[in-house]
Amino acid sequence: MVRKFGLAAAVAAIAFGAISQLSAAEKKYGPGVSDTEIKLGQTVPYSGPASAFSSYGRVMTGYFKMINEAGGINGRKINLISLDNAFSPPKAIEQTRKLVEDDGVLADVGTVGTTPNVAIQKYLNGAKVPHIFVSAGGRRFADPQNFPWTVPMYPGFEMEGKTFGQYILKHKPSAKIGVLYQNDDYGKDFLVGLKAALGDKTKIVAEVAYEITEPTIDSQIVRLKDSGADTLLYFSTPKFTAQGLRKVKETGWTPLQFLASPTNSVKTVLEPAGFDNAQGIITTQFTKQAGDPAWASDAEVTEYVEFMKKWVPNDNPGDFVALSGYVNVQGIVQAIKQCGDDLTRENLLKQATSMKGARFKMMLPGIQLNTTPNDYAPYESLRMAKFEGSSWKLIDEAGTSASAK
């Protein structure tokens, strides 16, 4: 009997061990992951010259708090560590190293802005840390050959520049174009796309750059006016776009004006610039707009506004930067859900580069996201809109806007 009991116990122990090993094998965890938590990191300009982007980080933080209150993702709570990069390359690198080497995050998700993302891209790719759902549209962020660990979640700036160029060719082919652009990858990518669309059909009479450290762009606007341009494109960040709109009005200049999508926020750009100074300006869009009468009874807009009131009460739902963060964080959540229990850096990257026809709440009709391991650019089209009164009005039909790729 003792022998039989001992044999049975041994068999049971072996069986239990095999089951435990099988269960453990089903779960694969990278840094920052446990049965109860997923640790993610990002840096946001909560201070500095691009602090208008700060609502982006607060929205993502609020969204994950909402997700955690509901039980997390696949039973795990999200610990998002969101640090200030002050829109400074040295600060961005310092904070990102802290996230990876001290905090041990699984991935850098949703870091906002071209300047900080350029600064951290080589480091994260060298360390093979997912640098994903990047809120910047530079060409270098959709380059799987050179930066396989970086995946964007924003329309390509070069593509957006092409969209503006195609619109001008169709509606104002004799335009004399002036361009204000930030003297870095952000502004230059927009300009490359614009030139590619225009070719030799329409003339750019002036290209004027500014540095993000400059206090104002008044002198640049004067130079653009003196060029004889009758069409003005802003490839700038929010602070300088607002300055430009005011200066154009002050000088009595009346060009047709175009704003790059990162600066079309009603709250952080157009309201400070003055609505009277913004009438008739044109932009590209990929989201619905809270506060726009066209979407007053839309269920997604209602849900978004309620989310903002509860989870991000000090930020305005009409701020496009906040809305961009809301769309982006839904993509992060979907990718993590799709990872299941294989929460490794490699699998998270795989999910981020496998979107097929994805659509998230608050995206405009006709807009969807697609990524593949060979093509990281998520957006395939944008819509055109004009500012009238105190809100944007779509001026094209779904599916008729320029191709992104």
N, C-alpha and C positions, 0 to 999 in steps of 0.2 A: 504494500500500500504506500509506504514511504517513497519507494522508488517511483511508483506511478505518479504520486503527487508531485514529486520533484521534477519528473519529466514533463508533466502537464504545466507546471509553473514556468519551466524553462521555455517551453513552446509558446506559452502566452506572452512571456517577456520578449521573445524574439518577434512575435507577431506585432506586439504593441510598438516595439522599436521600429519595425518596418513601416507601420502605419504612420508613425511620427515623422520618419524620414520622408515618406511620400508627401505628407502634408507640408513639411518644410520645403520640399522641392517645388511644390506648387506656388510658393511665394518667393519672389525674387525682389530684393530690396537694394536700392542704391543708397548713397549718403542722404541723411536727413529723413529717412522713412522708417516707420515702425508699424506695428499692428494698429496703433491708435493715432499716428500723426504723419503728416507730410510737410516738411519744412521747405519753403520756397523763399527766394529773395528777389529784390529789385531795387533800383535807385531811381529817384525822382527829384526834379529841381524844386524842392520845397522853399528854397531861397535862391537869390541870384537873379541874373537878367532874364531868365525864362521861367520865373516863378508862376506865371500864368498857367503853366502846365501842371501845377501842384494838385489841382482837383482830381487829376487822373489817378494819382496814388491813393487819395482818400476814397474814391469810388471803389477801387479794387479792394482796399482794406475792408470797406463796409460790406461789399458783396460776399467776401469770404466769411465775415462774421455772420451774415445771414445764412450762408451754406452750413456753417458749423452749428448754428442754433437748430437747424433742421436735421442734424445728425452727421454732417460731413459728407465726404465722397467715398462711397463704398465702405462706410463705417469709420473712416479716418478723418480727423479734424485737420484743417489747413492752417499752418502757422506761416503767415506771410510777413517776412521781415522787410519793411519798406524804409530805406534810408535816404537821406538828403545827399544829392551829388552837386548841388549849387550850380548845375550846368557848367561845371569845371572839369576838364579832362583829368587833372591830377586827383581831384576829389573823387571822381567817378571810379578811377582805378583803385584808390585806397579803400573805398567803401565796398567795392566788388570783391576785392581780396579778402576783406573781413567776412563777407557773406560766405565765401567758399571755404576759406582756410580756418576761420574761427567758429563761425556759426554752422558750417557743414551743410549748406542747403543742397537740395537735389538739383535745382536748376535756377537760372536767372530768368524771370518771366516778366514781360511787359515793361521793361525799362523804357522810359520815354525820352525822345529827343535824339537827333542825329549826333550832335557833339559828344554826349556821354557814351552813346553806343559805339561810335567809332573808337573811342578811347579804350573800351573794355573788350572789343571784339577779338583781338589777337590773343589776349590773355585767356579768355574763356575757351576759345577754340583749341589753344595749345594744351589746356587742362582737360579738354573733352567734357566740358560742362555745358549742358544745353543752354543756349542763349536764344530763347524762343519767344514767340508772340511779341516781338520787338515793335514798339510803337514809333517807327521811323520808316521812311519809304525810299531811302537811298539805294542805288544799284548794288552796293557792296553787301547789303543785308539779304539779298536774294541771289547769292553766288555759291551754290553748293560745291563747286569744284575747289574754290579757295577757302571757303569758310563753311564747312559742312555742318557745324553745330549752331549756326545762326539762321533763324527763320523769322521773317517779318510777319506782322499782322496789321499792316497799313498799306494803302494803295501806293504803288511805286511813284516816286516824285517825277521820274522821267516820263512815265506814262501820263501822269497828270499834266505835265507840260505839253505833251503831244495833244491831249484833249483840248487844252486852251487854243493851241495852234490850229487845230481842225475847226474849232468853232469860229475863230477869226476868219479863216479862209472862206468859210461858208457864209458868214453874216457881215463881214467887213473886210473884203479882200484887198481894198486899197488902203488899209490902215497903215499909219506910220507909228511903229511900236517903240515904246520905251520900257525898259525892264529895270526894276530895282531888285537886287538880289544879295543875299547874305554871302559873304566871301568864304564859303566852306562847301563841303560836299552837299549840304542841304540845298543851298541856293543854286549851285552849279548843276546839279542833276535836273532841276526844273528847267533851267536854261537849255541844257542839252536836248531835252525832249521837245521844247518849244521850237528850237531851230530845226530839229529833224522833221517836224510836221510842216513848217513853213517852207523849207527848201529855199528856192530863189523866187518864190511867188509873191511874198509880202516882205516888206523891208523893216528890219529892226534898225532904228535911227540912233538909239542910245542904249548902252548897257552900263549901269552904274552900280558899283558894289559898295557895301558898308561892312564894318567889322562889328561883331556882336558886343564888343566892349565900348563902342561909341555911345555917348549920351543921347544924341539926337541924329536924325537923318535930314534935317531941314535943308542943308546945303545940297544933298543928293537930289532932293525933290526939285529944287530950283534949277539944277543942271538938267534934269530930265525935261522940265517945262521948256527951258531955253533951247532944247534940241528940236523943237517943233513937233514932238510926238503928239498924236491925238488919241492914243491908246496906251494905257499904263498897266503893267502886270507887276504884282507884288510877290516876289519869291522871298518872303521875309518871315520873321517870327512875330508873335502877337503884339508886343510892345511897339515895334517899329512900324507895323502895319497901321496901328491906331494913330501913331504920330504922322504917318504919311497921309492918311485920309484927311486929317485936320489941316495939314500944311497945304495940300492941294486946294482945298476949299478957300483957305486964307489968301492964297495967291490969285484966286479968280480963275484958275485953270479948270477946264471942264472935259478931261479925257474920259473915254470909256475905260472903266477900271475892272481888273480881275484880281481876286484874292486866292492865294493857295489855300487848300482846304484846312491845313493846321491853324489858319488864322481867321476862319470864318465864324468864330464864336460870337453870338449876339451879346453875351454877357461880358466877356473879357476883352473884346476888341471893338465891336460896333457901338456898344453903349458908351464906353469911354471916349470913342472917337466922335460920338454924337450922331444920332440917327439921321439928322438933316444932311450930314456929310457923307452918308453911306447909300443914299437912294440910287438905285439903278446899277449898283455894282454886281458883278457876276462871279460865281464860284463853282466848284464841283462839289458834289455831295454823294454820300453812300448811306446816309442814315436819315430816318425821320427826324423831325425837330419838335421837341416839347415846346408848347406855346404857339406853334403855328396853327392858325384856324383850320387849315386843311386836314390836320390830324387830331382835331379837338375830341372826337368821339372814338378814336382808335384805341383798341384794347391794350396793345403793347405800350402805347404812350402813357395811358392811364396807369398801367402797372409800373412803368419806369418812374413816373412822377411820385407814386406812392413809395417805391423803393427809396428814392432820394430823400423824401420827407422823414422816413424812419431811420435809415442807416447812414445817410450823409446829410444831416439836417442843415449844416452851415454852408452847403454848396448849392448852386442854382441849377435846376434841371435843364435850363435853357443854355447852359455853357456847353459848347460842342466838345471841349476837352474832356469834361466829365462823361459825356455821352460816348465818346470814343473809348474811354476806359471801360464803360459798361459793356460795349460790344466785345472788346478784347478779352475781358475776364471770362465771358461765356465760352470763348474758344479754349481758354486754359482749362476750365472745368471739364469741357467735353473731352479734351485730350487725356486728362487724368482719369476720367471715368473709363475711357476706352483702354487704359493700361491694365485695368483690373488689379490683380495681385502681382503683376510683373512691373513693379515700380522701379525700374532701373533707368539710368540716364539714356541708355540706348533705346529702350522702348518708348520713352517719352518723346524722344526726337522722332522716332518712327511715326508715332501718332500725329505729331505736329505737321509732318510732311505727307500725310495721307488723307487730307480733307477732300471730300468729293461732293460738290453741290451743297456745301454747308451754308445754312442761313441762320443767323442769330437774331434775337428780338431787337427791334428798332432799326434793322437794316431796311433800306428802301426796296420796294417791289422791283424785280428784275436784277437785283444784285445778289450774287452768291460767291462763295469762296471755294477755290480748288487749289490744292498743292500736291505735288508728286516728289519723289526723291530726286528727280532731275530738274524740276521747276518749282522753286520755293515761292514765287510771287503769287499771293493769294487772290488778288482782285483782278477781274477780267474786264470790268466796265465801271463807269461812273456816270452820274446824272448831272445836268447843268441846272443852276438855280440863280434867280435874281432877287436882290434885296428890295422889298417894297414895304413902306410903312415901318413896321418894327419886326418883320420876320422875312424868312426866305420863301420864295415861290418857285417850284419846279417849272422849268421852261422847256423841257423835252419830254418825250414819251419813253417809257421803260423799254430798254433794249435798243434804243437808237443812239446811245452815247458811244464815244470812241472806244475801240478795243484797247485793252490794257496790255496785251502781249504781242 
